[in-house]
């Protein structure tokens, strides 16, 4: 029987409409055999597809919202910690930060894999402004109200070689139901070269946000993981300014930027009890799998020079003429 619910934008939504649509999407398998569905230009893992569709159909942005966007394994966890700390710095001092007791993914929640997965129509209205959310969807796939409202988007990208290797280690660090073990990166390389990976193609994700950041610099801030590693102070200032809460001279003098960067640093977050124990959303990957090495150029331990060259060539061809480039070593 078909039941109907009312969405936050007033539309009637037949509940099993989603189920029916998914069956018609092009399909593939991800690295460990989990189905991927191609929806609006993005390869969504099966566990996130319902959330992705509901999010796109129903989310209504506020002008004050902040959306953190990324390909997986590009610095999402870090960006969540940084943005949360910058925005809430007048509420919590670094010694009282909720980051000390709560994983970054629980403080800034994903639309597709969390909020709209648990409920087709989550009640986000009661959340105080500014709300901070995160998404792995591409720019073109975001709900219209995000693109059209005054809300801000911060995208973080990472060089494609480290992104791939980080994803490889993450994927093989936990077992999924019906999943097969992943032993070597060779098994997945062909897929990635064809753009088939969770939330890929990589080049479409980065290009969409890159172009949007050039066209609408007040709306979209494009950050690179490697730049943050190189100069966190400069990038924290950029982030705060973009979000409309620049650091004051007094804050700079008082060392507030350094305090936030220390609080959100890899070594600090990784060693917190809350991130060493427990699981994402209780049943997902262990919280510790979000903190591995955090090195620029770590890809060289898993990719041969010829694999790296081949993949980079593909990415460079896809990004040709965009002006976007990556730093692949320290
Ligand atoms: P997600 O998209 O699934 O949330 P994401 O946080 O983007 O994952 O990526 C995890 C990577 O960021 C890991 O990289 P690695 O596998 O190359 O080590 C992780 O170590 C790194 N990372 C996590 N937290 C931080 C941090 N505070 N500073 C720098 N890098 C970090």
py3Dmol code that shows the C-alpha trace and the ligand (Angstrom):
import py3Dmol

protein = """\
ATOM      1  CA  UNK A   1       0.000   0.000   0.000  1.00  0.00           C
ATOM      2  CA  UNK A   2       1.304   3.452  -0.842  1.00  0.00           C
ATOM      3  CA  UNK A   3       1.361   5.942   2.038  1.00  0.00           C
ATOM      4  CA  UNK A   4       1.767   9.648   1.525  1.00  0.00           C
ATOM      5  CA  UNK A   5       3.619  12.106   3.704  1.00  0.00           C
ATOM      6  CA  UNK A   6       3.887  15.883   3.486  1.00  0.00           C
ATOM      7  CA  UNK A   7       7.337  17.315   2.901  1.00  0.00           C
ATOM      8  CA  UNK A   8       8.763  20.454   4.500  1.00  0.00           C
ATOM      9  CA  UNK A   9       8.217  22.324   1.242  1.00  0.00           C
ATOM     10  CA  UNK A  10       4.569  21.322   1.195  1.00  0.00           C
ATOM     11  CA  UNK A  11       4.712  18.650  -1.514  1.00  0.00           C
ATOM     12  CA  UNK A  12       3.022  15.304  -1.174  1.00  0.00           C
ATOM     13  CA  UNK A  13       5.505  12.486  -1.274  1.00  0.00           C
ATOM     14  CA  UNK A  14       4.503   8.902  -1.920  1.00  0.00           C
ATOM     15  CA  UNK A  15       6.784   6.871   0.333  1.00  0.00           C
ATOM     16  CA  UNK A  16       7.533   4.116  -2.107  1.00  0.00           C
ATOM     17  CA  UNK A  17       8.210   6.537  -4.950  1.00  0.00           C
ATOM     18  CA  UNK A  18      11.865   6.447  -3.931  1.00  0.00           C
ATOM     19  CA  UNK A  19      12.046   2.680  -3.994  1.00  0.00           C
ATOM     20  CA  UNK A  20      10.559   2.669  -7.479  1.00  0.00           C
ATOM     21  CA  UNK A  21      12.942   5.326  -8.798  1.00  0.00           C
ATOM     22  CA  UNK A  22      16.069   3.646  -7.441  1.00  0.00           C
ATOM     23  CA  UNK A  23      15.310   0.480  -9.357  1.00  0.00           C
ATOM     24  CA  UNK A  24      15.532   2.495 -12.586  1.00  0.00           C
ATOM     25  CA  UNK A  25      18.916   4.132 -11.864  1.00  0.00           C
ATOM     26  CA  UNK A  26      22.076   2.804 -13.538  1.00  0.00           C
ATOM     27  CA  UNK A  27      23.871   0.515 -11.115  1.00  0.00           C
ATOM     28  CA  UNK A  28      27.401  -0.687 -10.352  1.00  0.00           C
ATOM     29  CA  UNK A  29      29.178  -2.250  -7.406  1.00  0.00           C
ATOM     30  CA  UNK A  30      31.629  -0.463  -5.176  1.00  0.00           C
ATOM     31  CA  UNK A  31      34.974  -1.908  -4.130  1.00  0.00           C
ATOM     32  CA  UNK A  32      33.570  -4.332  -1.613  1.00  0.00           C
ATOM     33  CA  UNK A  33      30.513  -5.336  -3.587  1.00  0.00           C
ATOM     34  CA  UNK A  34      28.077  -2.774  -2.149  1.00  0.00           C
ATOM     35  CA  UNK A  35      25.691  -1.586  -4.893  1.00  0.00           C
ATOM     36  CA  UNK A  36      26.136   1.944  -6.201  1.00  0.00           C
ATOM     37  CA  UNK A  37      23.263   3.865  -7.799  1.00  0.00           C
ATOM     38  CA  UNK A  38      23.850   6.668 -10.297  1.00  0.00           C
ATOM     39  CA  UNK A  39      21.479   9.469  -9.322  1.00  0.00           C
ATOM     40  CA  UNK A  40      21.750  12.972 -10.806  1.00  0.00           C
ATOM     41  CA  UNK A  41      25.369  12.449 -11.815  1.00  0.00           C
ATOM     42  CA  UNK A  42      26.601  10.943  -8.524  1.00  0.00           C
ATOM     43  CA  UNK A  43      27.433   7.326  -7.634  1.00  0.00           C
ATOM     44  CA  UNK A  44      25.649   6.927  -4.303  1.00  0.00           C
ATOM     45  CA  UNK A  45      26.273   3.829  -2.180  1.00  0.00           C
ATOM     46  CA  UNK A  46      23.063   1.857  -1.685  1.00  0.00           C
ATOM     47  CA  UNK A  47      22.881   2.689   2.024  1.00  0.00           C
ATOM     48  CA  UNK A  48      22.784   6.429   1.260  1.00  0.00           C
ATOM     49  CA  UNK A  49      20.548   6.598  -1.805  1.00  0.00           C
ATOM     50  CA  UNK A  50      17.245   7.057   0.019  1.00  0.00           C
ATOM     51  CA  UNK A  51      18.801   9.744   2.167  1.00  0.00           C
ATOM     52  CA  UNK A  52      20.254  11.453  -0.897  1.00  0.00           C
ATOM     53  CA  UNK A  53      16.924  11.570  -2.701  1.00  0.00           C
ATOM     54  CA  UNK A  54      14.944  12.760   0.325  1.00  0.00           C
ATOM     55  CA  UNK A  55      17.566  15.390   1.080  1.00  0.00           C
ATOM     56  CA  UNK A  56      17.432  16.741  -2.464  1.00  0.00           C
ATOM     57  CA  UNK A  57      13.652  16.759  -2.526  1.00  0.00           C
ATOM     58  CA  UNK A  58      12.867  18.171   0.872  1.00  0.00           C
ATOM     59  CA  UNK A  59      15.661  20.179   2.478  1.00  0.00           C
ATOM     60  CA  UNK A  60      14.848  23.857   2.866  1.00  0.00           C
ATOM     61  CA  UNK A  61      17.919  25.979   3.511  1.00  0.00           C
ATOM     62  CA  UNK A  62      18.053  29.035   5.729  1.00  0.00           C
ATOM     63  CA  UNK A  63      20.183  31.984   4.658  1.00  0.00           C
ATOM     64  CA  UNK A  64      22.248  31.422   7.787  1.00  0.00           C
ATOM     65  CA  UNK A  65      23.011  27.736   7.096  1.00  0.00           C
ATOM     66  CA  UNK A  66      26.543  26.493   6.550  1.00  0.00           C
ATOM     67  CA  UNK A  67      27.012  23.444   4.327  1.00  0.00           C
ATOM     68  CA  UNK A  68      30.327  21.577   4.430  1.00  0.00           C
ATOM     69  CA  UNK A  69      30.806  19.570   1.249  1.00  0.00           C
ATOM     70  CA  UNK A  70      33.440  17.094   0.095  1.00  0.00           C
ATOM     71  CA  UNK A  71      34.299  13.842  -1.559  1.00  0.00           C
ATOM     72  CA  UNK A  72      34.792  11.265   1.204  1.00  0.00           C
ATOM     73  CA  UNK A  73      38.331  11.093   2.632  1.00  0.00           C
ATOM     74  CA  UNK A  74      39.211  14.631   1.673  1.00  0.00           C
ATOM     75  CA  UNK A  75      39.313  16.247   5.103  1.00  0.00           C
ATOM     76  CA  UNK A  76      35.610  16.237   6.027  1.00  0.00           C
ATOM     77  CA  UNK A  77      36.208  15.353   9.680  1.00  0.00           C
ATOM     78  CA  UNK A  78      38.832  18.077  10.013  1.00  0.00           C
ATOM     79  CA  UNK A  79      36.642  20.690   8.319  1.00  0.00           C
ATOM     80  CA  UNK A  80      33.721  19.787  10.583  1.00  0.00           C
ATOM     81  CA  UNK A  81      35.854  20.333  13.671  1.00  0.00           C
ATOM     82  CA  UNK A  82      37.266  23.605  12.348  1.00  0.00           C
ATOM     83  CA  UNK A  83      33.964  25.102  11.179  1.00  0.00           C
ATOM     84  CA  UNK A  84      32.174  24.083  14.387  1.00  0.00           C
ATOM     85  CA  UNK A  85      34.927  25.658  16.490  1.00  0.00           C
ATOM     86  CA  UNK A  86      35.070  28.877  14.482  1.00  0.00           C
ATOM     87  CA  UNK A  87      31.316  29.414  14.534  1.00  0.00           C
ATOM     88  CA  UNK A  88      30.848  28.522  18.201  1.00  0.00           C
ATOM     89  CA  UNK A  89      34.005  30.102  19.620  1.00  0.00           C
ATOM     90  CA  UNK A  90      32.048  32.620  21.674  1.00  0.00           C
ATOM     91  CA  UNK A  91      29.947  29.888  23.247  1.00  0.00           C
ATOM     92  CA  UNK A  92      32.627  27.314  24.091  1.00  0.00           C
ATOM     93  CA  UNK A  93      36.243  27.946  24.945  1.00  0.00           C
ATOM     94  CA  UNK A  94      38.637  25.258  23.602  1.00  0.00           C
ATOM     95  CA  UNK A  95      38.776  23.615  27.043  1.00  0.00           C
ATOM     96  CA  UNK A  96      34.986  23.257  27.114  1.00  0.00           C
ATOM     97  CA  UNK A  97      34.497  22.342  23.476  1.00  0.00           C
ATOM     98  CA  UNK A  98      31.941  19.619  22.693  1.00  0.00           C
ATOM     99  CA  UNK A  99      34.653  18.252  20.379  1.00  0.00           C
ATOM    100  CA  UNK A 100      36.361  16.890  23.478  1.00  0.00           C
ATOM    101  CA  UNK A 101      33.454  14.546  24.154  1.00  0.00           C
ATOM    102  CA  UNK A 102      31.643  14.151  20.830  1.00  0.00           C
ATOM    103  CA  UNK A 103      32.956  12.938  17.444  1.00  0.00           C
ATOM    104  CA  UNK A 104      32.984  15.692  14.779  1.00  0.00           C
ATOM    105  CA  UNK A 105      30.508  13.661  12.695  1.00  0.00           C
ATOM    106  CA  UNK A 106      27.947  13.851  15.500  1.00  0.00           C
ATOM    107  CA  UNK A 107      28.334  17.592  15.872  1.00  0.00           C
ATOM    108  CA  UNK A 108      28.002  18.309  12.147  1.00  0.00           C
ATOM    109  CA  UNK A 109      25.769  15.674  10.661  1.00  0.00           C
ATOM    110  CA  UNK A 110      25.613  14.312   7.140  1.00  0.00           C
ATOM    111  CA  UNK A 111      22.420  14.854   5.178  1.00  0.00           C
ATOM    112  CA  UNK A 112      22.548  11.686   3.076  1.00  0.00           C
ATOM    113  CA  UNK A 113      24.071   9.171   5.489  1.00  0.00           C
ATOM    114  CA  UNK A 114      22.471  10.390   8.673  1.00  0.00           C
ATOM    115  CA  UNK A 115      19.664  12.968   8.863  1.00  0.00           C
ATOM    116  CA  UNK A 116      17.658  12.016   5.761  1.00  0.00           C
ATOM    117  CA  UNK A 117      18.518   8.358   6.114  1.00  0.00           C
ATOM    118  CA  UNK A 118      17.000   8.029   9.568  1.00  0.00           C
ATOM    119  CA  UNK A 119      13.906   9.956   8.608  1.00  0.00           C
ATOM    120  CA  UNK A 120      12.575  10.929   5.223  1.00  0.00           C
ATOM    121  CA  UNK A 121      11.503  14.252   6.702  1.00  0.00           C
ATOM    122  CA  UNK A 122      13.737  15.026   9.690  1.00  0.00           C
ATOM    123  CA  UNK A 123      12.662  17.940  11.832  1.00  0.00           C
ATOM    124  CA  UNK A 124      15.507  20.379  11.318  1.00  0.00           C
ATOM    125  CA  UNK A 125      13.405  23.442  12.022  1.00  0.00           C
ATOM    126  CA  UNK A 126      14.008  23.342  15.747  1.00  0.00           C
ATOM    127  CA  UNK A 127      17.780  23.615  15.305  1.00  0.00           C
ATOM    128  CA  UNK A 128      19.128  27.039  16.194  1.00  0.00           C
ATOM    129  CA  UNK A 129      20.904  29.154  13.575  1.00  0.00           C
ATOM    130  CA  UNK A 130      23.495  28.961  12.291  1.00  0.00           C
ATOM    131  CA  UNK A 131      22.938  25.294  11.462  1.00  0.00           C
ATOM    132  CA  UNK A 132      25.974  23.438  10.138  1.00  0.00           C
ATOM    133  CA  UNK A 133      25.431  20.350   7.985  1.00  0.00           C
ATOM    134  CA  UNK A 134      27.531  18.262   5.667  1.00  0.00           C
ATOM    135  CA  UNK A 135      27.110  16.545   2.333  1.00  0.00           C
ATOM    136  CA  UNK A 136      29.034  14.375  -0.103  1.00  0.00           C
ATOM    137  CA  UNK A 137      26.664  15.308  -2.954  1.00  0.00           C
ATOM    138  CA  UNK A 138      27.947  17.272  -5.927  1.00  0.00           C
ATOM    139  CA  UNK A 139      27.159  20.976  -6.316  1.00  0.00           C
ATOM    140  CA  UNK A 140      24.673  20.362  -9.117  1.00  0.00           C
ATOM    141  CA  UNK A 141      22.902  17.714  -7.044  1.00  0.00           C
ATOM    142  CA  UNK A 142      22.318  19.895  -3.984  1.00  0.00           C
ATOM    143  CA  UNK A 143      18.728  20.921  -3.294  1.00  0.00           C
ATOM    144  CA  UNK A 144      17.761  24.035  -5.179  1.00  0.00           C
ATOM    145  CA  UNK A 145      17.172  25.919  -1.945  1.00  0.00           C
ATOM    146  CA  UNK A 146      20.833  25.509  -0.959  1.00  0.00           C
ATOM    147  CA  UNK A 147      22.018  26.887  -4.269  1.00  0.00           C
ATOM    148  CA  UNK A 148      19.459  29.706  -4.303  1.00  0.00           C
ATOM    149  CA  UNK A 149      19.379  30.813  -0.662  1.00  0.00           C
ATOM    150  CA  UNK A 150      22.004  32.973   0.995  1.00  0.00           C
ATOM    151  CA  UNK A 151      23.520  30.005   2.837  1.00  0.00           C
ATOM    152  CA  UNK A 152      27.256  29.388   2.594  1.00  0.00           C
ATOM    153  CA  UNK A 153      29.015  26.326   1.209  1.00  0.00           C
ATOM    154  CA  UNK A 154      32.553  25.297   2.135  1.00  0.00           C
ATOM    155  CA  UNK A 155      34.050  22.565  -0.039  1.00  0.00           C
ATOM    156  CA  UNK A 156      37.233  20.727   0.854  1.00  0.00           C
ATOM    157  CA  UNK A 157      39.106  18.754  -1.762  1.00  0.00           C
ATOM    158  CA  UNK A 158      42.181  16.564  -1.550  1.00  0.00           C
ATOM    159  CA  UNK A 159      44.571  15.419  -4.225  1.00  0.00           C
ATOM    160  CA  UNK A 160      43.023  12.426  -6.009  1.00  0.00           C
ATOM    161  CA  UNK A 161      45.859  10.013  -5.169  1.00  0.00           C
ATOM    162  CA  UNK A 162      45.679  10.499  -1.403  1.00  0.00           C
ATOM    163  CA  UNK A 163      41.878  10.562  -1.560  1.00  0.00           C
ATOM    164  CA  UNK A 164      41.890   7.197  -3.308  1.00  0.00           C
ATOM    165  CA  UNK A 165      44.381   5.607  -0.941  1.00  0.00           C
ATOM    166  CA  UNK A 166      42.611   6.968   2.131  1.00  0.00           C
ATOM    167  CA  UNK A 167      39.307   5.580   0.835  1.00  0.00           C
ATOM    168  CA  UNK A 168      40.956   2.231   0.149  1.00  0.00           C
ATOM    169  CA  UNK A 169      42.211   1.899   3.722  1.00  0.00           C
ATOM    170  CA  UNK A 170      38.936   3.118   5.175  1.00  0.00           C
ATOM    171  CA  UNK A 171      36.890   0.678   3.104  1.00  0.00           C
ATOM    172  CA  UNK A 172      38.952  -2.304   3.984  1.00  0.00           C
ATOM    173  CA  UNK A 173      39.146  -1.466   7.672  1.00  0.00           C
ATOM    174  CA  UNK A 174      35.604  -2.619   8.345  1.00  0.00           C
ATOM    175  CA  UNK A 175      33.387  -5.405   7.181  1.00  0.00           C
ATOM    176  CA  UNK A 176      30.054  -4.721   5.622  1.00  0.00           C
ATOM    177  CA  UNK A 177      27.175  -7.133   5.486  1.00  0.00           C
ATOM    178  CA  UNK A 178      27.380  -9.037   2.178  1.00  0.00           C
ATOM    179  CA  UNK A 179      30.693  -7.292   1.490  1.00  0.00           C
ATOM    180  CA  UNK A 180      33.787  -9.063   0.256  1.00  0.00           C
ATOM    181  CA  UNK A 181      37.234  -8.420   1.727  1.00  0.00           C
ATOM    182  CA  UNK A 182      39.448  -6.013  -0.164  1.00  0.00           C
ATOM    183  CA  UNK A 183      43.064  -7.047  -0.342  1.00  0.00           C
ATOM    184  CA  UNK A 184      44.803  -4.823  -2.857  1.00  0.00           C
ATOM    185  CA  UNK A 185      44.241  -1.498  -4.522  1.00  0.00           C
ATOM    186  CA  UNK A 186      44.724  -3.144  -7.930  1.00  0.00           C
ATOM    187  CA  UNK A 187      41.251  -4.632  -7.525  1.00  0.00           C
ATOM    188  CA  UNK A 188      39.593  -1.224  -7.424  1.00  0.00           C
ATOM    189  CA  UNK A 189      41.865   0.809  -9.643  1.00  0.00           C
ATOM    190  CA  UNK A 190      39.981   0.240 -12.873  1.00  0.00           C
ATOM    191  CA  UNK A 191      36.709   1.338 -11.223  1.00  0.00           C
ATOM    192  CA  UNK A 192      38.220   4.548  -9.920  1.00  0.00           C
ATOM    193  CA  UNK A 193      39.754   5.362 -13.298  1.00  0.00           C
ATOM    194  CA  UNK A 194      36.221   5.181 -14.707  1.00  0.00           C
ATOM    195  CA  UNK A 195      34.903   7.482 -11.990  1.00  0.00           C
ATOM    196  CA  UNK A 196      33.043   4.672 -10.253  1.00  0.00           C
ATOM    197  CA  UNK A 197      33.491   5.123  -6.524  1.00  0.00           C
ATOM    198  CA  UNK A 198      31.231   6.242  -3.684  1.00  0.00           C
ATOM    199  CA  UNK A 199      30.114   9.825  -4.393  1.00  0.00           C
ATOM    200  CA  UNK A 200      32.245   9.942  -7.548  1.00  0.00           C
ATOM    201  CA  UNK A 201      33.194  10.655 -10.190  1.00  0.00           C
ATOM    202  CA  UNK A 202      35.931  12.500  -8.325  1.00  0.00           C
ATOM    203  CA  UNK A 203      36.416  15.048 -11.113  1.00  0.00           C
ATOM    204  CA  UNK A 204      32.730  15.953 -11.294  1.00  0.00           C
ATOM    205  CA  UNK A 205      32.584  16.547  -7.550  1.00  0.00           C
ATOM    206  CA  UNK A 206      35.582  18.871  -7.476  1.00  0.00           C
ATOM    207  CA  UNK A 207      34.798  20.640 -10.754  1.00  0.00           C
ATOM    208  CA  UNK A 208      31.229  21.522  -9.771  1.00  0.00           C
ATOM    209  CA  UNK A 209      32.306  23.221  -6.566  1.00  0.00           C
ATOM    210  CA  UNK A 210      35.436  24.722  -8.140  1.00  0.00           C
ATOM    211  CA  UNK A 211      33.426  26.451 -10.860  1.00  0.00           C
ATOM    212  CA  UNK A 212      30.788  27.580  -8.374  1.00  0.00           C
ATOM    213  CA  UNK A 213      33.507  29.057  -6.156  1.00  0.00           C
ATOM    214  CA  UNK A 214      34.850  31.073  -9.090  1.00  0.00           C
ATOM    215  CA  UNK A 215      31.415  32.266 -10.162  1.00  0.00           C
ATOM    216  CA  UNK A 216      30.084  32.945  -6.662  1.00  0.00           C
ATOM    217  CA  UNK A 217      33.025  33.475  -4.296  1.00  0.00           C
ATOM    218  CA  UNK A 218      30.734  34.889  -1.610  1.00  0.00           C
ATOM    219  CA  UNK A 219      28.659  31.691  -1.729  1.00  0.00           C
ATOM    220  CA  UNK A 220      31.216  28.889  -2.135  1.00  0.00           C
ATOM    221  CA  UNK A 221      34.638  28.667  -0.501  1.00  0.00           C
ATOM    222  CA  UNK A 222      36.937  26.077  -2.064  1.00  0.00           C
ATOM    223  CA  UNK A 223      39.603  24.724   0.275  1.00  0.00           C
ATOM    224  CA  UNK A 224      42.368  22.203  -0.336  1.00  0.00           C
ATOM    225  CA  UNK A 225      43.457  19.684   2.290  1.00  0.00           C
ATOM    226  CA  UNK A 226      47.104  20.194   1.331  1.00  0.00           C
ATOM    227  CA  UNK A 227      46.816  23.982   1.836  1.00  0.00           C
ATOM    228  CA  UNK A 228      45.375  23.477   5.307  1.00  0.00           C
ATOM    229  CA  UNK A 229      48.272  21.165   6.149  1.00  0.00           C
ATOM    230  CA  UNK A 230      50.698  23.801   4.938  1.00  0.00           C
ATOM    231  CA  UNK A 231      49.193  26.847   6.638  1.00  0.00           C
ATOM    232  CA  UNK A 232      46.296  26.241   8.984  1.00  0.00           C
ATOM    233  CA  UNK A 233      46.349  29.784  10.396  1.00  0.00           C
ATOM    234  CA  UNK A 234      45.858  31.419   7.021  1.00  0.00           C
ATOM    235  CA  UNK A 235      43.096  28.977   6.110  1.00  0.00           C
ATOM    236  CA  UNK A 236      41.305  29.378   9.431  1.00  0.00           C
ATOM    237  CA  UNK A 237      41.267  33.136   8.873  1.00  0.00           C
ATOM    238  CA  UNK A 238      39.915  32.586   5.375  1.00  0.00           C
ATOM    239  CA  UNK A 239      37.221  30.291   6.727  1.00  0.00           C
ATOM    240  CA  UNK A 240      36.159  32.656   9.511  1.00  0.00           C
ATOM    241  CA  UNK A 241      36.021  35.620   7.147  1.00  0.00           C
ATOM    242  CA  UNK A 242      34.004  33.677   4.590  1.00  0.00           C
ATOM    243  CA  UNK A 243      31.534  32.581   7.268  1.00  0.00           C
ATOM    244  CA  UNK A 244      31.067  36.209   8.303  1.00  0.00           C
ATOM    245  CA  UNK A 245      32.773  35.823  11.689  1.00  0.00           C
ATOM    246  CA  UNK A 246      36.331  37.103  11.107  1.00  0.00           C
ATOM    247  CA  UNK A 247      38.811  36.897  13.964  1.00  0.00           C
ATOM    248  CA  UNK A 248      39.258  40.238  15.682  1.00  0.00           C
ATOM    249  CA  UNK A 249      42.677  41.745  16.284  1.00  0.00           C
ATOM    250  CA  UNK A 250      42.267  40.960  19.969  1.00  0.00           C
ATOM    251  CA  UNK A 251      41.436  37.327  19.227  1.00  0.00           C
ATOM    252  CA  UNK A 252      44.494  37.078  17.013  1.00  0.00           C
ATOM    253  CA  UNK A 253      46.655  38.608  19.740  1.00  0.00           C
ATOM    254  CA  UNK A 254      45.141  36.296  22.347  1.00  0.00           C
ATOM    255  CA  UNK A 255      46.051  33.234  20.278  1.00  0.00           C
ATOM    256  CA  UNK A 256      42.476  32.104  19.529  1.00  0.00           C
ATOM    257  CA  UNK A 257      43.421  30.898  16.032  1.00  0.00           C
ATOM    258  CA  UNK A 258      46.256  28.771  17.403  1.00  0.00           C
ATOM    259  CA  UNK A 259      43.947  27.348  20.080  1.00  0.00           C
ATOM    260  CA  UNK A 260      41.375  26.275  17.492  1.00  0.00           C
ATOM    261  CA  UNK A 261      43.985  24.789  15.184  1.00  0.00           C
ATOM    262  CA  UNK A 262      45.476  22.834  18.100  1.00  0.00           C
ATOM    263  CA  UNK A 263      42.082  21.597  19.259  1.00  0.00           C
ATOM    264  CA  UNK A 264      41.201  20.383  15.742  1.00  0.00           C
ATOM    265  CA  UNK A 265      44.623  19.007  14.898  1.00  0.00           C
ATOM    266  CA  UNK A 266      44.933  15.397  13.823  1.00  0.00           C
ATOM    267  CA  UNK A 267      47.031  14.417  16.841  1.00  0.00           C
ATOM    268  CA  UNK A 268      44.685  16.019  19.317  1.00  0.00           C
ATOM    269  CA  UNK A 269      41.427  14.679  17.877  1.00  0.00           C
ATOM    270  CA  UNK A 270      42.812  11.220  17.181  1.00  0.00           C
ATOM    271  CA  UNK A 271      43.972  10.785  20.762  1.00  0.00           C
ATOM    272  CA  UNK A 272      40.710  11.800  22.398  1.00  0.00           C
ATOM    273  CA  UNK A 273      38.919   8.915  24.088  1.00  0.00           C
ATOM    274  CA  UNK A 274      35.737   9.717  22.176  1.00  0.00           C
ATOM    275  CA  UNK A 275      37.468   9.271  18.817  1.00  0.00           C
ATOM    276  CA  UNK A 276      39.483   6.206  19.853  1.00  0.00           C
ATOM    277  CA  UNK A 277      36.400   4.275  20.893  1.00  0.00           C
ATOM    278  CA  UNK A 278      32.834   3.814  19.656  1.00  0.00           C
ATOM    279  CA  UNK A 279      31.300   3.646  16.216  1.00  0.00           C
ATOM    280  CA  UNK A 280      29.867   6.135  13.742  1.00  0.00           C
ATOM    281  CA  UNK A 281      26.130   6.266  14.483  1.00  0.00           C
ATOM    282  CA  UNK A 282      26.627   3.241  16.786  1.00  0.00           C
ATOM    283  CA  UNK A 283      26.589   0.649  13.995  1.00  0.00           C
ATOM    284  CA  UNK A 284      28.892   2.192  11.386  1.00  0.00           C
ATOM    285  CA  UNK A 285      32.689   2.194  11.081  1.00  0.00           C
ATOM    286  CA  UNK A 286      34.641   2.704  14.290  1.00  0.00           C
ATOM    287  CA  UNK A 287      35.316   6.340  15.083  1.00  0.00           C
ATOM    288  CA  UNK A 288      39.052   5.651  14.975  1.00  0.00           C
ATOM    289  CA  UNK A 289      38.903   4.788  11.239  1.00  0.00           C
ATOM    290  CA  UNK A 290      38.367   8.488  10.493  1.00  0.00           C
ATOM    291  CA  UNK A 291      41.882   9.146  11.805  1.00  0.00           C
ATOM    292  CA  UNK A 292      44.625   7.209  10.033  1.00  0.00           C
ATOM    293  CA  UNK A 293      47.852   8.963   8.941  1.00  0.00           C
ATOM    294  CA  UNK A 294      46.823  12.405   7.659  1.00  0.00           C
ATOM    295  CA  UNK A 295      49.888  12.704   5.429  1.00  0.00           C
ATOM    296  CA  UNK A 296      50.215  14.434   2.073  1.00  0.00           C
ATOM    297  CA  UNK A 297      51.806  12.000  -0.375  1.00  0.00           C
ATOM    298  CA  UNK A 298      50.994   8.816   1.527  1.00  0.00           C
ATOM    299  CA  UNK A 299      49.633   7.390  -1.745  1.00  0.00           C
ATOM    300  CA  UNK A 300      53.140   6.313  -2.695  1.00  0.00           C
ATOM    301  CA  UNK A 301      52.880   3.401  -0.238  1.00  0.00           C
ATOM    302  CA  UNK A 302      49.981   1.846  -2.136  1.00  0.00           C
ATOM    303  CA  UNK A 303      50.134   3.065  -5.733  1.00  0.00           C
ATOM    304  CA  UNK A 304      52.953   2.313  -8.130  1.00  0.00           C
ATOM    305  CA  UNK A 305      54.392   5.302 -10.007  1.00  0.00           C
ATOM    306  CA  UNK A 306      52.727   4.114 -13.199  1.00  0.00           C
ATOM    307  CA  UNK A 307      49.301   3.780 -11.525  1.00  0.00           C
ATOM    308  CA  UNK A 308      49.663   7.275 -10.090  1.00  0.00           C
ATOM    309  CA  UNK A 309      50.728   8.680 -13.438  1.00  0.00           C
ATOM    310  CA  UNK A 310      47.851   6.987 -15.214  1.00  0.00           C
ATOM    311  CA  UNK A 311      45.203   8.187 -12.759  1.00  0.00           C
ATOM    312  CA  UNK A 312      46.586  11.716 -12.601  1.00  0.00           C
ATOM    313  CA  UNK A 313      46.533  11.902 -16.386  1.00  0.00           C
ATOM    314  CA  UNK A 314      42.852  10.978 -16.409  1.00  0.00           C
ATOM    315  CA  UNK A 315      42.031  13.561 -13.748  1.00  0.00           C
ATOM    316  CA  UNK A 316      44.100  16.236 -15.487  1.00  0.00           C
ATOM    317  CA  UNK A 317      42.260  15.609 -18.742  1.00  0.00           C
ATOM    318  CA  UNK A 318      38.918  15.901 -16.989  1.00  0.00           C
ATOM    319  CA  UNK A 319      39.948  19.152 -15.303  1.00  0.00           C
ATOM    320  CA  UNK A 320      41.670  20.624 -18.379  1.00  0.00           C
ATOM    321  CA  UNK A 321      41.169  24.359 -18.705  1.00  0.00           C
ATOM    322  CA  UNK A 322      39.631  24.732 -15.232  1.00  0.00           C
ATOM    323  CA  UNK A 323      42.771  26.108 -13.583  1.00  0.00           C
ATOM    324  CA  UNK A 324      42.422  23.588 -10.756  1.00  0.00           C
ATOM    325  CA  UNK A 325      45.520  21.672  -9.774  1.00  0.00           C
ATOM    326  CA  UNK A 326      46.684  19.517  -6.879  1.00  0.00           C
ATOM    327  CA  UNK A 327      49.756  19.141  -4.748  1.00  0.00           C
ATOM    328  CA  UNK A 328      50.526  15.423  -4.521  1.00  0.00           C
ATOM    329  CA  UNK A 329      53.591  15.453  -2.289  1.00  0.00           C
ATOM    330  CA  UNK A 330      54.881  17.413   0.676  1.00  0.00           C
TER     331      UNK A 330
END
"""
ligand_1 = """\
31
LIG
P 34.937 11.171 5.664
O 34.676 11.927 4.404
O 34.574 9.734 5.564
O 34.371 11.851 6.846
P 37.489 12.402 5.912
O 37.490 12.993 7.257
O 37.226 13.299 4.767
O 36.519 11.155 5.867
O 38.888 11.734 5.611
C 39.657 11.035 6.518
C 41.092 11.451 6.243
O 41.337 12.703 6.891
C 42.080 10.458 6.794
O 43.208 10.558 5.930
P 44.281 9.361 5.772
O 43.534 8.114 5.501
O 45.159 9.766 4.614
O 45.041 9.318 7.038
C 42.342 11.050 8.173
O 43.544 10.603 8.751
C 42.383 12.533 7.855
N 42.068 13.363 9.018
C 41.121 13.150 9.969
N 41.133 14.133 10.867
C 42.120 14.987 10.511
C 42.633 16.200 11.085
N 42.135 16.711 12.201
N 43.641 16.816 10.425
C 44.143 16.310 9.288
N 43.717 15.165 8.711
C 42.703 14.504 9.308
"""
view = py3Dmol.view(width=600, height=400)
view.addModel(protein, "pdb")
view.setStyle({"model": 0}, {"cartoon": {"style": "trace"}})
view.addModel(ligand_1, "xyz")
view.setStyle({"model": 1}, {"stick": {}})
view.zoomTo()
view.show()
